[in-house]
Each structure stands twice: as structure tokens, then as C-alpha cells.
């Protein structure tokens, strides 16, 4: 099998290549740039806890070492504190997101790629042609080493001006310049160390209607100001005035500060009409532009990579049904479209004048809560996506039971025990392309592992798991939110709950696994509708052989039509 071709070496493309490598799939990353990321302290990204865990699991150490985890999020209106959301202070609190400069995230991903052995990054390679046939894709790059490349699939992670999207003739409809924000990165001391702040209608109106402060490491803060519609260009003097007025308003007087970087962030809302054309896919900014809250767009792009990687890995190793490959567009495009729709419906309320807000149901406090929830990863503007109507959802049977997580939603990050005795979080077992089967068995934490592996329902469940049509791992948990004792949960490779059963139901578990791989109608295990053209007998390919295919991919032209 030829490697997967990833076009674009931003964080989304790098994360996709790393996720494929973790599942034994080689890739070639075509980087239009020089392979170096310019440090821009003002360009930061906020990663929700599940995506921060996903990226860390790929080997990106900078998320752990250079990312800032907030103590709390403050919401103020005029001169009053409206709400304070604590992170990790109690079991009821939401986990803290991770705030990190984008160049640090990219550097960590590149370092992990260098150690993977299955990824080849080719700098100074600009795509200018793309062809598809029944067996794979062929792309041509210009530049110093311009040549043809042959791959099994191609994924366009090449940004808002995506060449892949243009070559596929996919419309990118939406709105331009929905909002503009002035942004600075500076080093100073604010009254709330480690706490982020959303300040709406601050009493010093020279700063605008909304100001946001988000802490980074080493005393660095990112400050954002919402600019009025059709505002003039932001001059350096005007920006410095905003800095001084805002810091003085928060601190009583302007404290000493070191200005590190400045910029203007323009928010666009666009959505590609299609995310898959045969063997070609779009991800990240090539597929969608959003980010009304300033820092969530990359988080959504990394969710694209997480969702697509395990499906491409299944296709590369074993073949995959069209249902499985189409489910990437169905799930991710629907989730992003819902986010965009919510933002477009909310903006007139949140940003409109007092007269408009008076006609819309809900109080000002409720509107502030909607924005705050979006920033902290909750509610319609911020919660991780759910795929309840996915084509991979197993048909409902009497054996299914409701639990605290809805079908298609991200599974709770509970503590689990693996058959080797290791006790880890559920998210630590994701990213390997395997299904997770979790038995809820209260009391197992105090049992001797030699006994509980052979006691009760475990032998029967272990046999059922070993017979599943996808690689799966059996885990045991003391409890799970809303689940009764002896419940069995089926979690997809990307961490979304696929099914929950009342007890061990081997036939139902197998049918659910078939549905997850896009074969709800049944069929011979390991064979999908696209199996002949997507590769394989089902045998896993050794890393050394896969790496050799990456090295030998350059310049192959024999299969080009």
C-alpha cells in the first residue's frame, strides 16, 4: 500500500500524520513552507481537555511543558463580577483547557514526527495537480524538487486558501469578516494570576464593548478587544492606548508591561460543501473557518484529524466500507455546521445594541453565560461535538441501556484497569485505532488481578472481545457516570461512545462493532465495500516495511494515468 499524502504541515496536518503513524500507517507530508514555524506569541490556541490529551498522546510534549492550564475563568460585566468558573477545584468543575502558542504546539508535533519513523516531511513542496484512480491518488508538486507523488489517499490540510479544495472544485461558502479583534501578547502582572477573564461593556469605553485576557506561561497574557463593525485600521498608537486603558482599568493604574507581539484577528465563517471526493479529504481550515471566540478554530481542526485518522487506518490496513469513509464528512461537517449556525444566530444577540437585545428572549446575564460557556468548553458554542445521528451508530435493541453519556458523545474520562494491571485514564488508551470495551465492575480495584481476570463474566467477555471484527481492548472500571454494575460500554477509537449494554451480550457487541466499522448490515469480518481498492488482506504491516514505502514514494510515475 502507498502512504497517505497529507498536504499542509500546520498543526492539523502534523497531528493527522502522527495519528496515522501511531496506527501503523505511513504518510508523506507536503509542506509548502521551509519546515520552520515563525514564533508569534500573539497566535495562540486553546485546546479543550480531550484534544489536549489527544495531542499529548501523539508525543507532543510541548502541550504538557509549555501549555498553561487556567485556575478559573472570570466573567465581568461593566464593573461587576458576574460569574467565576473554577477548573478542577471540585469534581463538579470542568477540567481546565490548555492555552499554548501555536508555534510551540507545531514545534512539539514536528519533534514527535521526527521520532515516529513512519512520516516523511517534504519542505518547499507546493501542490499544483491532483489525479485519482481506482487504486489511489497521484499529486504533483512544484518547487526545487518538483515531482509526482503516489498515495493511497490524500488529505488537504492546507489552510483557508486550500489548493486541494480548489483542485477538487469544492465550493467554500460562507461569510467574510464576521468579526475583527485587536490582539496583543504582553508580559505583565494582573490581579488574577492564572485566571482568564471575559469583560463585557467595561466602564472605560475607550477599550470597546468586550475585552478578554487569557494567561500563558511565564507571566505572558494574550489580550483581545472586539472591534466595532466597519472599524478603521488599528494604528499602533490606538492599540497602545487600548493596552494602557485596559490595564489601568483592571489594576487601578497601568502596571509595567513588556509588549511582545500584536495583530488583528479577523473571523470568517465558511464551510466546504464537501469534505470527501473519492480518495481525497479536507480537514482543518481547508474544510471550515470559524472561531467567533478567537481561539477555538484549531481545536476543531484537530478534531477533524482525530476523527479521520482511525478511519483511514482501517481502510489502509483492512479495507473500509464507503459508509465508514463517508462518516467523516457526515459527522464532522454536521458538527461544525451546527457550531457555525449557533454562532450566526447568537452574534446578533451578543453583539447587537441594547434595543435588539431587548427583543430577544433571555437576560443579559444569560447572554454573558452563553459566551462564557463557549470559552470554557461548554454549551452550544463550546462543548465537544456529539454524533448521535452518525451512520456508525448501532441500531437500538433491547440490550442497549442509557448511561450518563449520550450515544455519539465523547466518553467520560474515567479511571480504568487494563488486563496487564495498569491503571490509567480512559483517554490514555485512545489513539491506537482500537475499540475500547469497558466493563463496569464495582470492587475490582481491590481484587487481586489473578482472580478477577478469570472470575465471573470476565472470561466470557474476553472471548467476545477477541472475536470482534475490529481490534479491541478490554478494560475494567469501578464505575461510570449513570451506568449500572456489569454494564458493558463500547467506545470508538476516537473516544466517542458507540453503545452501552446491560451485561455481557456477545452477539450484540459484535453487531455494534460491525456498525462502528460501517458494516451495520453484517458481512464477512475484515472485508468492506472498498476493500479491493483500499488495501488489504487485513494483515498489519510492519513498521520497517511501511517506512521503506515512505522513503520510496518519491518520483513514482508508473501508475499515473
FIVEX-783196 format. One record per residue (C-alpha): residue number from 0; chain; x, y, z. Coordinates in Angstrom, 1 decimal. Example, Ala and Ser with C-alpha at 12.3 -4.5 7.8 and 13.67 -1.06 7.14 Angstrom:
<sites>
   k c      X      Y      Z
   0 A   12.3   -4.5    7.8
   1 A   13.7   -1.1    7.1
</sites>
This chain:
<sites>
   k c      X      Y      Z
   0 A    0.0    0.0    0.0
   1 A    1.2    3.5   -0.8
   2 A    1.4    6.0    2.0
   3 A   -1.3    8.6    2.8
   4 A   -0.4   12.0    1.4
   5 A   -1.0   14.9    3.7
   6 A   -0.9   18.3    2.1
   7 A    0.0   21.0    4.6
   8 A    2.3   21.0    7.6
   9 A    0.3   23.1   10.0
  10 A   -0.8   21.6   13.4
  11 A   -3.7   19.7   11.8
  12 A   -1.6   18.1    9.1
  13 A    1.1   17.2   11.5
  14 A   -1.3   15.7   14.0
  15 A   -3.0   13.7   11.3
  16 A    0.3   12.2   10.2
  17 A    1.3   11.4   13.7
  18 A   -2.1    9.8   14.4
  19 A   -1.8    7.7   11.3
  20 A    1.8    6.7   12.3
  21 A    0.5    5.6   15.8
  22 A   -1.7    3.2   13.9
  23 A    1.0    1.8   11.7
  24 A    0.1    3.9    8.6
  25 A    3.0    5.7    6.7
  26 A    2.4    9.2    5.3
  27 A    4.2   11.9    3.3
  28 A    3.6   15.4    4.5
  29 A    4.0   18.0    1.7
  30 A    5.0   21.3    3.3
  31 A    4.7   24.4    1.1
  32 A    7.0   26.3    3.6
  33 A   10.6   25.8    4.7
  34 A    9.7   23.4    7.6
  35 A   10.2   26.1   10.2
  36 A    7.5   27.8   12.2
  37 A    7.9   31.6   12.9
  38 A    7.4   32.3   16.6
  39 A    4.4   34.6   17.0
  40 A    3.4   34.9   20.7
  41 A    0.1   36.6   19.7
  42 A   -1.0   33.5   17.8
  43 A   -2.3   31.1   20.4
  44 A   -4.7   28.2   20.6
  45 A   -7.0   26.9   23.4
  46 A   -7.3   23.1   23.4
  47 A  -10.2   21.5   25.2
  48 A   -9.1   18.8   27.7
  49 A   -9.9   15.9   25.4
  50 A   -8.0   17.4   22.5
  51 A   -5.1   18.3   24.7
  52 A   -5.0   14.7   25.8
  53 A   -5.2   13.5   22.2
  54 A   -2.2   15.7   21.1
  55 A   -0.2   14.7   24.2
  56 A   -0.8   11.1   23.4
  57 A    0.8   11.6   19.9
  58 A    4.0   12.5   21.7
  59 A    3.7   16.3   21.6
  60 A    5.5   17.2   24.8
  61 A    5.1   21.0   24.5
  62 A    1.4   20.8   25.4
  63 A    2.4   19.5   28.8
  64 A    5.6   21.5   29.2
  65 A    4.7   24.9   27.6
  66 A    0.9   25.0   27.8
  67 A   -0.9   27.0   30.5
  68 A   -3.7   25.5   32.5
  69 A   -6.0   28.1   34.0
  70 A   -7.2   28.2   37.6
  71 A  -10.6   29.8   36.7
  72 A  -12.5   31.8   34.2
  73 A  -13.9   35.2   35.3
  74 A  -16.9   36.8   33.6
  75 A  -17.4   40.5   34.3
  76 A  -20.0   43.0   33.1
  77 A  -19.3   46.7   33.4
  78 A  -17.6   46.9   36.8
  79 A  -19.1   43.7   38.4
  80 A  -18.0   40.1   38.6
  81 A  -20.9   38.1   37.1
  82 A  -19.5   34.6   37.2
  83 A  -16.5   32.6   38.1
  84 A  -16.0   29.1   36.8
  85 A  -13.3   27.1   38.6
  86 A  -11.2   24.5   36.8
  87 A  -10.5   21.3   38.7
  88 A  -11.3   22.7   42.2
  89 A  -14.0   20.0   42.7
  90 A  -15.4   17.0   41.0
  91 A  -18.2   19.2   39.6
  92 A  -15.8   21.6   38.0
  93 A  -14.9   21.3   34.3
  94 A  -11.3   20.4   33.6
  95 A   -9.1   23.3   32.5
  96 A   -8.3   23.8   28.8
  97 A   -4.8   24.3   27.7
  98 A   -3.6   27.6   26.3
  99 A   -0.4   27.4   24.2
 100 A    1.3   29.5   21.5
 101 A    0.6   27.9   18.1
 102 A    4.3   27.8   17.2
 103 A    5.1   25.8   20.4
 104 A    2.4   23.3   19.5
 105 A    3.7   23.0   16.0
 106 A    7.3   22.5   17.3
 107 A    6.2   19.8   19.6
 108 A    4.4   18.0   16.8
 109 A    7.4   18.3   14.5
 110 A    9.7   16.8   17.2
 111 A    7.3   13.9   17.6
 112 A    7.2   13.3   13.8
 113 A   11.0   13.1   13.7
 114 A   10.8   10.2   16.2
 115 A    7.9    8.4   14.5
 116 A    9.8    6.6   11.7
 117 A    6.7    6.5    9.5
 118 A    6.3   10.1    8.4
 119 A    8.3   11.9    5.8
 120 A    8.0   15.7    5.7
 121 A    9.0   17.3    2.4
 122 A    9.5   21.1    2.6
 123 A    9.2   23.6   -0.3
 124 A    6.6   21.4   -2.0
 125 A    3.7   23.3   -3.5
 126 A    0.8   21.2   -4.8
 127 A   -0.3   22.0   -8.4
 128 A   -2.0   18.9   -9.7
 129 A   -4.1   16.0   -8.3
 130 A   -5.4   12.9  -10.0
 131 A   -7.4   10.0   -8.7
 132 A   -8.0    6.5   -9.9
 133 A   -9.4    3.3   -8.5
 134 A   -6.2    2.3   -6.8
 135 A   -5.0    5.6   -5.3
 136 A   -4.1    9.2   -5.9
 137 A   -1.3   11.0   -7.7
 138 A   -0.2   14.5   -6.9
 139 A    2.4   16.8   -8.4
 140 A    4.4   19.4   -6.6
 141 A    6.4   22.3   -7.9
 142 A    9.5   23.8   -6.3
 143 A   13.2   22.8   -6.2
 144 A   12.3   19.1   -6.0
 145 A    9.1   19.1   -8.0
 146 A    7.9   15.6   -8.8
 147 A    4.9   13.3   -8.8
 148 A    3.9   11.5   -5.6
 149 A    1.8    8.4   -5.4
 150 A   -0.5    7.7   -2.4
 151 A   -3.4    5.6   -1.2
 152 A   -5.4    8.7    0.0
 153 A   -4.8   12.5    0.1
 154 A   -5.9   14.8    2.8
 155 A   -5.9   18.6    2.2
 156 A   -4.8   20.3    5.5
 157 A   -3.5   23.3    3.6
 158 A   -5.5   26.1    5.1
 159 A   -8.1   28.6    4.1
 160 A   -6.8   29.0    0.6
 161 A   -6.5   25.2    0.1
 162 A   -5.1   24.1   -3.2
 163 A   -6.6   20.7   -2.6
 164 A  -10.1   22.1   -2.2
 165 A   -9.7   24.2   -5.4
 166 A   -8.4   21.3   -7.4
 167 A  -11.4   19.3   -6.3
 168 A  -13.7   22.1   -7.3
 169 A  -15.4   22.3   -3.9
 170 A  -17.4   25.4   -3.0
 171 A  -16.4   27.2    0.2
 172 A  -19.5   29.2    1.0
 173 A  -19.9   31.5    4.0
 174 A  -19.4   35.0    5.3
 175 A  -16.2   37.1    5.3
 176 A  -15.0   39.3    8.2
 177 A  -17.8   38.4   10.6
 178 A  -15.8   40.0   13.4
 179 A  -12.4   41.7   14.0
 180 A  -10.4   41.7   17.1
 181 A   -7.3   43.5   18.1
 182 A   -4.8   41.2   19.8
 183 A   -1.6   41.6   21.8
 184 A    0.7   39.4   23.7
 185 A    2.5   41.0   26.6
 186 A    4.2   40.2   29.9
 187 A    2.8   41.8   33.0
 188 A    1.1   41.1   36.3
 189 A   -2.7   41.2   36.5
 190 A   -4.8   40.9   39.7
 191 A   -5.9   37.3   39.0
 192 A   -2.8   35.1   38.5
 193 A   -3.7   32.1   36.3
 194 A   -7.3   33.2   35.8
 195 A   -8.7   34.1   32.4
 196 A  -11.1   37.0   32.1
 197 A  -14.0   38.0   29.8
 198 A  -15.0   41.6   30.4
 199 A  -18.1   42.8   28.6
 200 A  -19.0   46.5   28.5
 201 A  -16.1   47.7   30.6
 202 A  -16.6   51.1   32.2
 203 A  -13.7   52.6   30.3
 204 A  -15.5   52.5   26.9
 205 A  -12.3   53.6   25.0
 206 A  -11.5   49.8   25.1
 207 A  -14.6   48.8   23.2
 208 A  -17.5   46.6   24.2
 209 A  -15.5   43.5   25.1
 210 A  -12.0   42.7   26.3
 211 A  -10.6   39.2   27.0
 212 A   -7.4   38.3   28.9
 213 A   -6.0   34.7   28.8
 214 A   -2.8   33.7   30.7
 215 A    0.1   31.8   29.1
 216 A    3.2   30.6   30.9
 217 A    6.0   32.9   32.3
 218 A    3.7   35.8   33.0
 219 A    2.6   36.3   29.4
 220 A   -1.0   37.2   28.6
 221 A   -3.0   37.3   25.4
 222 A   -5.4   40.3   25.3
 223 A   -8.2   40.6   22.8
 224 A  -10.5   43.5   22.1
 225 A  -13.7   43.2   20.0
 226 A  -13.5   45.9   17.3
 227 A  -16.7   47.7   16.2
 228 A  -18.1   46.8   12.8
 229 A  -16.6   48.6    9.9
 230 A  -13.9   50.0   12.1
 231 A  -10.9   51.7   10.6
 232 A   -7.4   50.2   10.6
 233 A   -5.9   49.7   14.1
 234 A   -2.9   52.1   14.4
 235 A    0.0   51.3   16.7
 236 A   -0.9   54.4   18.8
 237 A   -4.6   53.3   19.1
 238 A   -3.5   49.8   20.1
 239 A   -1.2   51.1   22.8
 240 A   -3.9   53.3   24.1
 241 A   -6.2   50.2   24.4
 242 A   -3.4   48.4   26.3
 243 A   -2.8   51.3   28.8
 244 A   -6.5   52.0   29.4
 245 A   -7.4   48.3   29.8
 246 A   -4.5   47.5   32.2
 247 A   -5.3   50.7   34.2
 248 A   -8.9   49.7   34.4
 249 A   -8.1   46.3   35.7
 250 A   -5.2   47.2   38.0
 251 A   -6.1   50.7   39.1
 252 A   -3.1   52.2   37.3
 253 A   -1.1   50.9   34.3
 254 A    1.4   48.4   35.6
 255 A    4.8   47.8   33.9
 256 A    4.4   45.6   30.9
 257 A    6.5   44.2   28.0
 258 A    4.8   44.2   24.7
 259 A    5.8   41.0   22.8
 260 A    3.6   40.9   19.7
 261 A    0.5   42.5   18.1
 262 A   -2.0   41.6   15.5
 263 A   -5.6   41.9   14.2
 264 A   -7.6   38.7   14.1
 265 A  -10.4   38.6   11.5
 266 A  -13.1   35.9   11.9
 267 A  -14.6   34.3    8.8
 268 A  -17.4   31.8    8.8
 269 A  -17.1   29.4    5.9
 270 A  -17.9   25.7    5.3
 271 A  -16.8   23.5    2.4
 272 A  -19.7   21.9    0.6
 273 A  -18.0   18.5    0.5
 274 A  -15.2   17.1    2.7
 275 A  -14.6   13.9    0.7
 276 A  -14.3   13.3   -3.0
 277 A  -13.5    9.6   -3.5
 278 A   -9.9    9.2   -2.0
 279 A   -9.4   12.9   -1.3
 280 A  -10.4   14.6    2.0
 281 A  -10.3   18.0    3.6
 282 A   -9.5   18.9    7.2
 283 A   -8.9   22.0    9.3
 284 A   -9.2   25.4    7.8
 285 A   -9.4   23.8    4.3
 286 A  -12.8   22.5    5.3
 287 A  -14.1   25.1    7.7
 288 A  -13.4   28.6    9.1
 289 A  -14.9   29.5   12.4
 290 A  -13.7   31.0   15.7
 291 A  -16.1   33.6   16.9
 292 A  -14.4   33.2   20.4
 293 A  -11.0   33.8   18.9
 294 A   -9.1   30.6   19.7
 295 A  -11.3   27.6   19.0
 296 A  -10.7   27.1   15.3
 297 A   -7.6   24.9   15.6
 298 A   -9.3   22.8   18.3
 299 A  -11.9   21.9   15.7
 300 A   -9.3   21.1   13.1
 301 A   -7.6   18.7   15.4
 302 A  -10.9   17.0   16.0
 303 A  -11.0   16.5   12.2
 304 A   -7.7   14.8   12.3
 305 A   -8.7   12.6   15.3
 306 A  -11.9   11.6   13.6
 307 A  -10.4   10.9   10.2
 308 A   -7.2    9.1   11.2
 309 A   -8.7    5.9   12.6
 310 A  -11.0    5.6    9.6
 311 A   -8.1    6.0    7.1
 312 A   -6.1    3.5    9.2
 313 A   -8.9    0.9    9.0
 314 A   -9.1    1.5    5.2
 315 A   -5.3    1.3    4.8
 316 A   -4.9   -2.0    6.8
 317 A   -8.1   -3.9    6.1
 318 A  -10.2   -2.0    3.6
 319 A  -13.2    0.0    4.6
 320 A  -16.8    0.4    3.6
 321 A  -17.9    3.6    1.9
 322 A  -20.1    4.2    4.9
 323 A  -17.1    4.4    7.2
 324 A  -15.2    6.8    4.9
 325 A  -18.3    8.9    4.3
 326 A  -19.0    9.1    8.0
 327 A  -16.1   11.5    8.4
 328 A  -17.9   14.1    6.4
 329 A  -21.3   13.2    7.9
 330 A  -20.0   13.6   11.5
 331 A  -17.5   16.4   11.3
 332 A  -19.3   18.6    8.8
 333 A  -22.6   18.3   10.7
 334 A  -20.9   19.2   14.0
 335 A  -19.0   22.2   12.6
 336 A  -22.2   23.4   10.7
 337 A  -24.1   23.3   14.0
 338 A  -21.4   25.3   15.7
 339 A  -21.4   27.9   12.9
 340 A  -25.2   28.0   12.9
 341 A  -25.2   28.7   16.7
 342 A  -22.6   31.4   16.3
 343 A  -24.5   33.1   13.5
 344 A  -27.8   33.0   15.5
 345 A  -26.1   34.2   18.7
 346 A  -24.0   37.0   17.3
 347 A  -26.8   39.5   16.7
 348 A  -27.9   38.9   20.3
 349 A  -24.5   39.0   21.9
 350 A  -23.0   41.9   19.8
 351 A  -26.2   43.8   18.9
 352 A  -27.3   47.0   20.6
 353 A  -29.4   47.3   23.7
 354 A  -32.6   47.7   21.6
 355 A  -32.1   44.4   19.8
 356 A  -31.2   42.6   23.0
 357 A  -34.5   43.8   24.4
 358 A  -36.4   42.0   21.7
 359 A  -34.6   38.7   22.2
 360 A  -35.7   36.3   25.0
 361 A  -33.1   35.9   27.8
 362 A  -31.4   38.3   30.2
 363 A  -28.1   40.0   29.7
 364 A  -26.7   37.6   32.4
 365 A  -27.8   34.7   30.3
 366 A  -26.2   36.1   27.2
 367 A  -22.9   36.5   29.2
 368 A  -23.2   32.9   30.3
 369 A  -23.6   31.7   26.7
 370 A  -20.3   33.4   25.8
 371 A  -18.5   32.2   28.9
 372 A  -19.6   28.6   28.3
 373 A  -18.2   28.9   24.8
 374 A  -14.9   29.9   26.1
 375 A  -14.6   27.2   28.8
 376 A  -15.8   24.4   26.6
 377 A  -19.5   24.0   27.4
 378 A  -22.8   24.8   25.9
 379 A  -23.7   25.2   22.2
 380 A  -20.7   27.4   21.4
 381 A  -18.0   25.3   23.2
 382 A  -19.0   21.8   24.1
 383 A  -17.2   18.9   22.4
 384 A  -19.2   17.6   19.5
 385 A  -21.5   14.7   19.7
 386 A  -22.5   12.4   16.7
 387 A  -25.9   11.0   17.8
 388 A  -27.1   10.6   14.1
 389 A  -23.9    9.1   12.8
 390 A  -24.2    6.3   10.3
 391 A  -21.8    4.3   12.6
 392 A  -24.4    4.3   15.4
 393 A  -25.5    0.7   16.1
 394 A  -29.2    0.0   15.7
 395 A  -31.1    0.2   19.0
 396 A  -32.0   -3.1   20.6
 397 A  -33.5   -4.1   24.0
 398 A  -30.0   -4.9   25.2
 399 A  -29.0   -1.2   25.0
 400 A  -29.2    0.9   28.1
 401 A  -28.9    4.6   28.7
 402 A  -25.9    5.9   30.7
 403 A  -24.6    9.4   31.6
 404 A  -23.1    9.9   28.2
 405 A  -25.3   10.0   25.1
 406 A  -24.6    7.8   22.2
 407 A  -22.1    9.5   19.9
 408 A  -20.8   11.9   22.6
 409 A  -17.3   11.8   24.0
 410 A  -17.0    9.1   26.7
 411 A  -16.2   10.3   30.2
 412 A  -12.5   10.2   31.1
 413 A  -12.8    7.6   33.9
 414 A  -10.0    5.6   35.5
 415 A   -9.7    2.1   34.0
 416 A   -7.6   -1.0   34.6
 417 A   -6.1   -2.9   31.7
 418 A   -5.6   -6.7   31.6
 419 A   -1.9   -6.1   32.3
 420 A   -2.8   -4.5   35.6
 421 A   -2.0   -0.9   34.6
 422 A   -4.4    1.7   36.0
 423 A   -4.8    4.7   33.6
 424 A   -7.3    7.2   32.3
 425 A   -9.6    6.1   29.5
 426 A   -8.2    8.8   27.2
 427 A   -4.7    7.3   27.6
 428 A   -5.9    4.2   25.8
 429 A   -7.2    6.1   22.7
 430 A   -5.2    6.9   19.6
 431 A   -4.2    3.3   18.7
 432 A   -7.1    2.6   16.3
 433 A   -8.7    0.1   18.7
 434 A  -12.2   -0.2   20.1
 435 A  -12.3    0.0   23.8
 436 A  -14.7   -2.3   25.7
 437 A  -15.2   -1.2   29.2
 438 A  -16.8   -3.5   31.9
 439 A  -18.2   -1.5   34.9
 440 A  -17.4   -3.8   37.8
 441 A  -17.5   -2.2   41.3
 442 A  -15.0   -3.5   43.7
 443 A  -12.4   -4.8   41.1
 444 A   -9.9   -2.2   42.3
 445 A   -9.3   -4.1   45.5
 446 A   -9.3   -7.6   43.9
 447 A   -6.1   -9.5   43.1
 448 A   -5.7   -9.3   39.3
 449 A   -5.0  -13.0   39.1
 450 A   -8.6  -13.6   40.4
 451 A  -10.8  -11.1   38.6
 452 A   -9.4  -11.9   35.2
 453 A  -10.8  -15.4   35.5
 454 A  -13.8  -14.7   37.6
 455 A  -17.5  -14.0   36.9
 456 A  -18.2  -12.7   33.4
 457 A  -14.6  -11.8   32.5
 458 A  -13.7  -15.0   30.6
 459 A  -16.9  -14.8   28.5
 460 A  -16.4  -11.1   27.8
 461 A  -12.8  -11.5   27.0
 462 A  -13.7  -14.2   24.4
 463 A  -16.3  -11.9   22.9
 464 A  -13.8   -9.0   22.6
 465 A  -11.2  -11.2   20.9
 466 A  -13.8  -12.2   18.3
 467 A  -14.8   -8.6   17.3
 468 A  -14.3   -7.5   13.7
 469 A  -12.0   -4.6   14.8
 470 A   -9.0   -4.7   17.1
 471 A  -10.3   -4.1   20.6
 472 A   -9.0   -3.8   24.1
 473 A  -10.9   -4.9   27.2
 474 A  -10.8   -2.5   30.2
 475 A  -12.4   -2.6   33.6
 476 A  -13.8    0.4   35.6
 477 A  -15.0    0.8   39.1
 478 A  -17.9    2.9   37.9
 479 A  -19.1    5.1   35.0
 480 A  -21.5    8.1   35.2
 481 A  -25.1    6.8   35.0
 482 A  -24.1    3.2   34.3
 483 A  -25.2    0.2   36.5
 484 A  -22.9   -2.5   37.7
 485 A  -21.9   -5.0   35.0
 486 A  -22.7   -2.6   32.2
 487 A  -20.5   -3.0   29.1
 488 A  -19.6    0.1   27.1
 489 A  -18.2    0.2   23.6
 490 A  -16.0    3.2   22.9
 491 A  -14.9    4.1   19.4
 492 A  -11.1    4.7   18.6
 493 A  -11.7    8.4   18.8
 494 A  -13.3    8.3   22.2
 495 A  -17.0    8.6   21.3
 496 A  -19.4    6.2   23.0
 497 A  -20.9    3.8   20.5
 498 A  -23.1    1.6   22.6
 499 A  -23.9    0.5   26.2
 500 A  -25.2   -2.9   27.1
 501 A  -26.8   -4.4   30.2
 502 A  -24.3   -7.2   30.9
 503 A  -22.3   -9.3   28.5
 504 A  -24.1   -9.7   25.2
 505 A  -21.6  -11.2   22.7
 506 A  -23.9  -11.1   19.7
 507 A  -25.0   -7.5   20.3
 508 A  -21.4   -6.4   21.0
 509 A  -20.3   -7.9   17.7
 510 A  -23.2   -6.2   15.8
 511 A  -22.3   -2.9   17.4
 512 A  -18.6   -3.3   16.4
 513 A  -19.8   -4.1   12.8
 514 A  -21.8   -0.9   12.8
 515 A  -18.8    1.1   14.0
 516 A  -16.8    0.0   11.1
 517 A  -19.6    0.9    8.7
 518 A  -20.9   -2.7    8.2
 519 A  -24.2   -2.5   10.0
 520 A  -25.8   -4.8    7.6
 521 A  -23.3   -7.5    8.5
 522 A  -20.8   -9.2    6.3
 523 A  -17.6  -11.1    6.4
 524 A  -15.3   -9.6    9.0
 525 A  -12.4   -7.5    7.6
 526 A  -13.9   -7.0    4.2
 527 A  -15.6   -3.7    3.2
 528 A  -17.2   -2.4    0.1
 529 A  -13.9   -0.6   -0.8
 530 A  -11.7   -3.4    0.3
 531 A  -10.3   -4.3   -3.1
 532 A   -9.1   -0.8   -3.8
 533 A   -8.2    0.2   -0.3
 534 A   -5.8   -2.3    0.5
 535 A   -5.6   -5.3    2.0
 536 A   -5.9   -8.7    3.3
 537 A   -6.3   -7.5    6.9
 538 A   -2.7   -8.2    7.9
 539 A   -0.9   -5.4    9.7
 540 A    2.2   -4.1    8.0
 541 A    5.4   -4.0   10.0
 542 A    6.8   -0.6   10.7
 543 A   10.1   -1.2    8.8
 544 A    8.3   -2.1    5.6
 545 A    6.0    0.8    5.9
 546 A    8.8    3.2    6.5
 547 A   10.5    1.8    3.4
 548 A    7.4    2.6    1.3
 549 A    7.6    6.2    2.6
 550 A   11.2    6.5    1.5
 551 A   10.4    5.1   -1.9
 552 A    7.3    7.1   -2.7
 553 A    9.1   10.0   -4.3
 554 A    9.2   10.1   -8.1
 555 A    6.9    7.1   -8.8
 556 A    5.2    7.7  -12.1
 557 A    4.4    4.3  -13.4
 558 A    0.8    4.3  -12.1
 559 A   -0.1    7.8  -13.3
 560 A   -2.8    7.9  -15.9
</sites>
